[in-house]
Amino acid sequence: TGEKQKIRTFRDLRIWQKSIKLVTQIYEITQSFPKEEAFGLTSQMRRSSVFIPSNIEEGMEEIAQGIFAFLQIATGSLYELQTQLVIAKKIYHFFLSMS
C-alpha cells in the first residue's frame, strides 16, 4: 500500500488528470455565457484549457529524456486562462446588471 504507482502513460500523471477536470469545469462555466461570446471569450477559454492537458500529454516523451519545456507551455496556457477568468467575471457581472 505504501508503494508508489508507476507512471506508464500521461494518463497516470495527477497533473494531467486534474487538468482534464479543469477543462470540464471550463466547458460547464462557459456554457452559461451569452451567445455573442461563442466566438470570443468562450472559445478562447476553452482553447486555453484544452492546451494545458494537451501539452502535458505531448511532453510525456520529453519527460523520459529529462526535458520539461512542455510544462512552460502548459503553464503559459494556464496563465492565459487565469486572465480570461478574471475578464469573464467582470463581463459576467456586466451582463447581469443589464438584464
Secondary structure, 3 states (H helix, E strand, C coil): CCCCCCCCCHHHCHHHHHHHHHHHHHHHHHHCCCHHHCCCHHHHHHHHHHHHHHHHHHCHHHHHCCCCHHHHHHHHHHHHHHHHHHHHHHHHHHHHHHC
